[in-house]
């Protein structure tokens, strides 16, 4: 048996603490994760991008660094799904995908996609219809380029309206991880742009279309009809995202407490086109970019049979190293389930085996 990664060992220990009553409460009141020297740095970062209207917008994000890093340190860019934001990658200091990957030795960046949370696009009337998966993929390409060159900025403020300074860090090796609709964005990315070191697609299929009604329903926002509300109640959110026997209730309470974020309508008006585009782009990936597909065994959006069909499509068409992880006792929002340490362990080891080494811990 291989030794567990530092990230997975950390979350496993924290999970045991939660079971023992010393972890997060239902209100999310967890204490800081006991990282090496407790030196986690979480900074606001800002990415200037060209939006679908051809003008400039700024994407808000957060950068997680746990140790001294250099340009040789790989960066991981996290791409959220619908009705989500950067917060889905960092639910509490002790139950956090972003922090655990940073503690494993990566520079980790999550960002609010355009049209979500702190990356508002409401000043462009009707702009929510232009924020399609293809448009979001182009925006991700701009983010990846800025991570590689260090052309983004940081700020001590809570958002990108505060004074900014140069990022002072470039990381030419970039891995992209996308969850749910973010998985649609990253699925087509390696075949279109070929500028990342690896791709992880989580809790979505890229080439095996959803069955009718499988993706849930939407309610238009009466104040912004180019945006929609995906969840109306906490129960809606839990039904869609959670497999109760495997859930971390403290995290579920955070993830599924209203109000819920609006989402740009463009992402769901062109779902058939998204699957057609991704099916073609997968054929253009080639041997340099490995692909990992992950999902839960009780994910209503990606039942195991659909997940295996998606893997078979990749393996038959991408010309790439494609593999899969199906998590036990896990629903759609994998970050809210007890299997998260398994996912972290697998992803870190999968990257390391493929030569994408996290930065070593130094004293």
C-alpha positions as CSV (number, residue, x, y, z in Angstrom):
1,X,0.0,0.0,0.0
2,X,1.3,3.5,-0.9
3,X,1.8,6.0,1.9
4,X,-1.1,8.5,2.0
5,X,-0.3,12.0,0.8
6,X,0.1,14.9,3.3
7,X,-3.2,16.4,2.1
8,X,-5.2,13.3,2.5
9,X,-3.6,12.5,5.9
10,X,-4.5,16.0,7.1
11,X,-8.1,15.7,6.1
12,X,-8.4,12.2,7.5
13,X,-7.1,13.5,10.9
14,X,-9.5,16.4,10.8
15,X,-12.4,14.1,10.0
16,X,-11.6,11.9,13.0
17,X,-11.5,15.1,15.1
18,X,-14.9,16.0,13.8
19,X,-16.3,12.6,14.7
20,X,-14.8,13.1,18.2
21,X,-16.7,16.4,18.6
22,X,-13.7,18.6,18.2
23,X,-14.2,19.8,14.7
24,X,-16.6,22.0,12.7
25,X,-20.0,22.7,14.2
26,X,-23.2,23.0,12.2
27,X,-22.5,26.7,11.8
28,X,-19.0,26.0,10.3
29,X,-17.1,27.1,13.3
30,X,-14.0,25.0,12.7
31,X,-10.6,26.1,13.9
32,X,-7.5,26.6,11.6
33,X,-6.2,23.4,10.0
34,X,-2.9,22.4,11.7
35,X,-0.7,22.8,8.6
36,X,3.1,22.8,8.7
37,X,4.0,25.7,10.9
38,X,0.4,26.9,10.5
39,X,1.6,29.2,7.7
40,X,-1.2,29.0,5.2
41,X,-1.5,32.3,3.3
42,X,-4.9,33.0,1.6
43,X,-4.8,36.1,-0.6
44,X,-7.3,37.9,-2.8
45,X,-6.2,37.8,-6.5
46,X,-7.6,39.6,-9.5
47,X,-7.5,38.6,-13.2
48,X,-8.1,41.2,-15.8
49,X,-9.8,39.5,-18.8
50,X,-11.6,40.4,-22.0
51,X,-15.3,39.5,-21.7
52,X,-17.6,38.2,-24.4
53,X,-18.6,41.8,-25.2
54,X,-15.0,42.7,-26.0
55,X,-14.6,45.0,-23.1
56,X,-12.6,44.4,-19.9
57,X,-13.7,42.7,-16.7
58,X,-12.0,41.6,-13.6
59,X,-12.3,38.1,-12.2
60,X,-12.0,37.7,-8.4
61,X,-10.2,34.8,-6.9
62,X,-8.2,33.5,-4.0
63,X,-4.6,32.1,-3.9
64,X,-3.6,29.5,-1.3
65,X,0.1,29.0,-0.5
66,X,1.4,27.0,2.4
67,X,5.2,27.1,2.0
68,X,7.9,29.0,0.2
69,X,7.3,28.4,-3.6
70,X,9.1,29.1,-6.8
71,X,8.2,29.2,-10.5
72,X,8.9,25.5,-10.5
73,X,6.0,24.9,-8.2
74,X,2.9,23.6,-10.1
75,X,-0.2,25.7,-9.8
76,X,-3.7,24.2,-9.7
77,X,-6.6,26.3,-10.9
78,X,-10.0,25.3,-9.5
79,X,-13.1,25.9,-11.7
80,X,-16.5,25.9,-9.9
81,X,-19.9,24.9,-11.2
82,X,-23.4,26.4,-11.4
83,X,-24.8,28.2,-8.3
84,X,-21.3,28.1,-6.9
85,X,-18.2,30.2,-6.3
86,X,-14.8,30.0,-4.8
87,X,-16.4,29.1,-1.5
88,X,-17.2,25.6,-2.7
89,X,-13.4,24.9,-2.7
90,X,-12.9,26.2,0.8
91,X,-16.0,25.5,3.0
92,X,-14.1,25.8,6.3
93,X,-10.4,26.1,7.3
94,X,-10.5,22.4,8.3
95,X,-12.6,21.0,5.4
96,X,-11.2,22.6,2.2
97,X,-10.0,21.3,-1.1
98,X,-8.0,24.4,-1.8
99,X,-6.1,24.4,1.5
100,X,-5.4,20.7,1.4
101,X,-3.9,20.9,-2.1
102,X,-1.8,23.9,-1.0
103,X,-0.6,21.9,2.1
104,X,0.3,19.1,-0.3
105,X,2.7,21.6,-2.0
106,X,0.9,23.3,-4.8
107,X,0.0,26.9,-5.5
108,X,-3.8,26.8,-5.6
109,X,-6.0,29.4,-7.2
110,X,-9.8,29.4,-7.2
111,X,-11.8,32.1,-9.0
112,X,-15.4,33.3,-9.3
113,X,-16.2,32.7,-12.9
114,X,-17.6,35.7,-14.8
115,X,-21.2,36.3,-13.9
116,X,-20.8,34.7,-10.4
117,X,-20.5,36.2,-6.9
118,X,-17.6,38.7,-6.9
119,X,-17.0,38.5,-10.7
120,X,-20.2,40.4,-11.6
121,X,-21.3,40.8,-15.2
122,X,-24.7,42.5,-14.4
123,X,-23.5,45.8,-15.9
124,X,-23.8,44.1,-19.3
125,X,-27.6,43.8,-19.9
126,X,-28.3,40.4,-21.4
127,X,-24.8,39.4,-20.8
128,X,-25.8,36.3,-18.9
129,X,-26.8,34.8,-22.2
130,X,-23.4,35.3,-23.7
131,X,-21.6,33.4,-20.8
132,X,-21.7,30.0,-22.4
133,X,-19.4,27.1,-21.6
134,X,-17.3,28.1,-24.6
135,X,-17.1,31.7,-23.4
136,X,-16.1,30.5,-19.9
137,X,-13.5,28.3,-21.4
138,X,-11.9,31.3,-23.2
139,X,-11.9,33.2,-19.9
140,X,-10.2,30.2,-18.2
141,X,-7.6,30.4,-20.9
142,X,-6.9,34.0,-20.0
143,X,-6.6,33.0,-16.3
144,X,-4.2,30.2,-17.1
145,X,-2.1,32.5,-19.2
146,X,-1.9,35.0,-16.3
147,X,-1.0,32.3,-13.8
148,X,1.8,31.1,-16.1
149,X,3.3,34.6,-16.6
150,X,2.4,36.2,-13.2
151,X,0.3,38.9,-15.0
152,X,-2.5,39.0,-12.4
153,X,-2.6,41.1,-9.2
154,X,-3.1,40.6,-5.5
155,X,-4.8,42.9,-3.0
156,X,-5.2,43.1,0.8
157,X,-8.9,44.0,0.2
158,X,-11.8,41.6,0.2
159,X,-12.5,42.2,-3.5
160,X,-10.9,43.6,-6.6
161,X,-12.0,47.1,-6.0
162,X,-9.2,47.6,-3.5
163,X,-5.7,48.8,-4.4
164,X,-3.8,46.1,-6.2
165,X,-0.1,45.1,-6.7
166,X,1.7,42.7,-9.0
167,X,1.3,39.0,-8.2
168,X,5.1,38.6,-8.0
169,X,4.7,34.9,-8.8
170,X,4.6,33.0,-12.0
171,X,3.9,29.3,-12.3
172,X,4.4,27.9,-15.9
173,X,3.1,24.4,-14.9
174,X,-0.7,24.6,-14.5
175,X,-3.3,21.9,-13.7
176,X,-7.0,22.6,-14.1
177,X,-9.7,21.0,-12.1
178,X,-13.4,21.6,-12.8
179,X,-16.5,20.5,-10.9
180,X,-20.0,20.0,-12.3
181,X,-20.5,22.7,-15.0
182,X,-16.9,23.7,-14.4
183,X,-16.1,20.2,-15.6
184,X,-17.7,21.0,-18.9
185,X,-15.3,24.0,-19.2
186,X,-12.2,22.0,-18.4
187,X,-13.2,18.9,-20.4
188,X,-12.8,20.8,-23.7
189,X,-9.9,22.8,-22.6
190,X,-6.8,20.6,-23.3
191,X,-8.0,19.8,-26.8
192,X,-8.5,23.5,-27.6
193,X,-5.6,25.2,-25.9
194,X,-2.9,22.5,-25.1
195,X,-1.3,24.8,-22.5
196,X,-1.9,22.9,-19.2
197,X,0.0,20.0,-17.7
198,X,-3.1,17.9,-16.7
199,X,-6.9,18.1,-16.4
200,X,-9.3,16.7,-13.7
201,X,-13.0,16.6,-14.6
202,X,-15.3,16.1,-11.5
203,X,-18.9,15.1,-11.3
204,X,-20.0,15.7,-14.9
205,X,-19.8,13.9,-18.2
206,X,-18.2,15.5,-21.2
207,X,-19.2,13.3,-24.1
208,X,-22.1,11.2,-22.6
209,X,-25.1,13.6,-22.6
210,X,-27.4,14.0,-19.6
211,X,-30.7,12.2,-19.8
212,X,-33.8,14.5,-20.0
213,X,-34.5,16.0,-16.6
214,X,-31.2,14.7,-15.2
215,X,-29.7,18.2,-14.8
216,X,-32.5,19.6,-12.7
217,X,-34.7,22.6,-13.4
218,X,-34.1,26.4,-13.5
219,X,-36.1,29.4,-12.5
220,X,-35.4,32.7,-14.2
221,X,-34.5,35.6,-11.9
222,X,-37.3,38.1,-12.5
223,X,-34.9,41.0,-11.9
224,X,-32.2,39.6,-14.3
225,X,-33.9,37.3,-16.8
226,X,-30.6,36.4,-18.4
227,X,-29.7,34.7,-15.1
228,X,-31.4,31.8,-13.3
229,X,-31.9,30.4,-9.8
230,X,-31.0,26.7,-9.6
231,X,-32.0,26.0,-6.0
232,X,-35.0,27.5,-4.2
233,X,-34.7,25.8,-0.9
234,X,-32.1,24.0,1.3
235,X,-33.8,20.7,0.5
236,X,-33.5,21.3,-3.3
237,X,-29.7,21.8,-2.8
238,X,-29.4,18.7,-0.7
239,X,-31.5,16.5,-3.0
240,X,-29.3,17.5,-5.9
241,X,-25.9,17.4,-4.3
242,X,-25.8,15.1,-1.3
243,X,-25.8,11.4,-0.6
244,X,-26.8,11.5,3.2
245,X,-25.0,8.3,4.4
246,X,-21.7,9.7,3.2
247,X,-22.2,13.4,4.0
248,X,-20.3,15.7,6.3
249,X,-23.3,17.5,7.9
250,X,-21.4,20.6,9.0
251,X,-20.4,21.2,5.4
252,X,-23.8,20.4,4.0
253,X,-25.3,23.0,6.3
254,X,-22.9,25.6,4.8
255,X,-23.3,24.6,1.2
256,X,-27.1,24.3,1.3
257,X,-28.1,27.3,3.3
258,X,-29.9,30.0,1.3
259,X,-29.6,32.5,-0.3
260,X,-28.2,30.7,-3.4
261,X,-26.2,32.4,-6.1
262,X,-27.8,33.2,-9.5
263,X,-26.1,31.6,-12.6
264,X,-25.8,33.0,-16.1
265,X,-28.4,31.5,-18.4
266,X,-26.0,31.0,-21.3
267,X,-24.5,27.9,-19.6
268,X,-27.7,25.9,-19.8
269,X,-29.3,27.2,-23.0
270,X,-26.5,25.4,-25.1
271,X,-26.1,22.1,-23.3
272,X,-26.4,20.0,-26.5
273,X,-23.8,22.3,-28.1
274,X,-21.5,21.9,-25.1
275,X,-21.6,18.1,-25.5
276,X,-21.0,18.3,-29.2
277,X,-18.1,20.7,-28.7
278,X,-16.5,18.6,-26.0
279,X,-16.9,15.4,-28.0
280,X,-14.8,17.0,-30.8
281,X,-12.3,18.7,-28.6
282,X,-11.6,15.5,-26.6
283,X,-10.3,14.1,-29.9
284,X,-7.7,16.8,-30.1
285,X,-6.1,16.3,-26.6
286,X,-3.1,14.1,-27.6
287,X,-0.5,12.3,-25.5
288,X,1.0,15.3,-23.6
289,X,-1.9,16.1,-21.3
290,X,-3.2,13.4,-18.9
291,X,-6.9,13.3,-17.9
292,X,-8.5,12.1,-14.7
293,X,-12.3,11.7,-14.5
294,X,-13.8,11.6,-11.0
295,X,-17.4,11.3,-9.7
296,X,-19.4,9.8,-6.9
297,X,-21.1,6.4,-6.8
298,X,-24.4,8.1,-5.9
299,X,-24.1,11.1,-8.1
300,X,-27.5,11.6,-9.8
301,X,-25.9,13.6,-12.6
302,X,-23.1,11.1,-13.3
303,X,-24.4,7.6,-12.4
304,X,-21.5,5.1,-12.5
305,X,-22.6,3.6,-15.9
306,X,-22.5,7.1,-17.5
307,X,-19.1,7.8,-15.8
308,X,-17.7,4.6,-17.3
309,X,-19.1,5.4,-20.7
310,X,-17.4,8.8,-20.6
311,X,-14.1,7.2,-19.7
312,X,-14.5,4.7,-22.6
313,X,-15.1,7.7,-24.9
314,X,-11.9,9.4,-23.7
315,X,-9.8,6.3,-24.0
316,X,-11.1,5.6,-27.5
317,X,-10.7,9.1,-28.8
318,X,-8.3,11.4,-26.8
319,X,-5.0,9.8,-27.6
320,X,-4.2,10.6,-24.0
321,X,-3.6,9.0,-20.6
322,X,-7.2,8.8,-19.3
323,X,-8.1,7.2,-16.0
324,X,-11.0,7.4,-13.5
325,X,-11.9,7.5,-9.8
326,X,-15.4,6.7,-8.6
327,X,-15.8,7.7,-4.9
328,X,-17.7,5.5,-2.5
329,X,-20.8,6.8,-0.7
330,X,-20.6,10.2,-2.5
331,X,-23.2,12.4,-4.2
332,X,-22.7,15.3,-6.7
333,X,-21.0,17.7,-4.3
334,X,-18.0,15.5,-3.6
335,X,-16.4,18.2,-1.3
336,X,-19.3,17.7,1.2
337,X,-18.7,14.0,1.7
338,X,-16.5,11.9,3.9
339,X,-14.7,10.5,0.8
340,X,-12.9,13.8,0.2
341,X,-9.6,12.5,1.7
342,X,-9.7,9.7,-0.9
343,X,-10.2,12.2,-3.7
344,X,-7.3,14.4,-2.4
345,X,-5.0,11.4,-2.0
346,X,-5.8,10.1,-5.4
347,X,-5.4,13.4,-7.2
348,X,-2.0,14.3,-5.5
349,X,-0.6,10.8,-6.2
350,X,-2.0,10.8,-9.8
351,X,-0.2,14.1,-10.5
352,X,3.0,12.9,-8.9
353,X,3.1,9.7,-10.9
354,X,2.8,11.8,-14.0
355,X,5.7,14.0,-13.1
356,X,3.8,17.0,-11.7
357,X,5.6,17.1,-8.3
358,X,4.3,19.4,-5.5
359,X,6.9,21.7,-3.9
360,X,8.7,19.8,-1.1
361,X,8.2,20.9,2.4
362,X,11.3,22.8,3.8
363,X,12.0,23.7,7.3
